[in-house]
Amino acid sequence: MGISAVQVGTGPPRAPVGSLIVREVMLYITLVLNVIAMGALIAGILMHSGRGGGLSDMFGGGGGAALGSTAAERNLNRITFVFSLVWIFTLVALTFLYPAV
């Protein structure tokens, strides 16, 4: 007689051996990306111009402030926006990867 498809007494089905390890690795990679994005986001926000200064005045480009946004400020806006998206996506990913208590 052959072995049947259902074996009695083997216990509940188990997850694949490597799945827990892969989940832990992804959790730590996502956590590191989240912390890096958070630090870059803080630095980017602090470099934006307020009433007067900002990135353009910090490096000697204060004369063009009356003419509007400089290329450095526009690029800083884009970079800050990208880091904010990375931070939000990694934050959502961490809620799914972090084990429930």
Secondary structure, DSSP 8 states (H G I E B T S, - for coil): ----SS-TTS-S----TTHHHHHHHHHHHHHHHHHHHHHHHHHHHHHS--SS-SHHHHTT-GGGGGG---HHHHHHHHHHHHHHHHHHHHHHHHHHHS---
